[in-house]
Amino acid sequence: MITLLPIIFSILKMTEFILGNFANGFIALVNSDQILMALSISRTGLLWLMLINWHATVLTPVLYSLEVRMIVRIAWAVSNHFSMWLAASLSIFYLLKIANFSSCIFLYLKWRVKSVLLGILLGTSVFLVSYLAVLCIDENTQTNEYEGKITWKTKLRHTVYLSDMTLFMLINFVPFVMSLTCFLLLIISLWKHLRKMQLNDKGSQDPSTKVHQRAMQTVVSFLFLLSCYFLTLVISVWNSNRLQNEWLLMLCQALGMLHPSSHSFILIWGNKKLRQALKNVRKITLKSS
């Protein structure tokens, strides 16, 4: 059974990889929204890096040198950063475009939505640069330890590890909190909207209510998948530093790919233009066959 696990997980990973590339490639090709396009491109890169990391750590660990690992970790950090923050920016975009609040601050942000999103992406680049610096220090420390060049390695490794974990939490956990906040505000906005409809003796299935509900479904699906993805990342890091359990590592890597692949299909379902474009592609495919 143990020998079958890499094969089973490899089949699962390839299925997720193919479906994820299809969904993200479809969004990038037929969509004109800059956030969705950038998100799909970053997730395509993330899927490829996940597959490379899987092949290197599980199937051919002998070829996974320190130099290759450093390149993969840096590339993964960049693609993962943009994937997380672009998805959070999309949740903020839904909130500012759909929700209705009378707050002056909210109205100002709603009016300057593009500037707000651009500011978030530029501001969070500080986290990315800092994290890349820590990664380089971590890899150099491990290389020097391997070559026996460091005698004070325990204290240095502990400091680098804490810095790595702190920035890791900022990059991955903060977007989750921001998306959760957007979801809660959308619920409040929907509740206020439904109360207004009841007072005006109107139905609850007006276009604005449907837009609210579909946006909430998209955000909550992102939160669920992001929670699973974040959990697999934490377990993978903890496992590599403590347990070193190969079965647990393979399981986390297989489940981790669900986030960048499955959420893209949810985005297609939640976007009217993308949903219609997919139906057109399906009709053309059926006619040609």
Buried (B, 14 or more C-beta within 10 A) or exposed (E): EEEEBBEEBBEBBEEBBEBBBEBBBBBBEBBEBEBBBBBBBBBBBBBBBBBBBBBBBBEEEEEBEEEEBBBBBBBBBBBBBBBBBBBBBBBBBBBBEBBBBEEEEBEEBBEEBEEBBEEBBEEBEEBBEBBBEBBEBBBBBBBEBEEEEBEEBEEBBEEBBEBBBEBBEBBBBBBBEBBBBBBEBBBEBBEBBBEEBEEEEEEEEEEBBEBBBBBBEBBBBBBBBBEBBBEBBBBBBEBBEEEEEBEBBBBBBBBBBBBBBBBBBBBBBBBEEBEEBBEEEEEEEEEEE
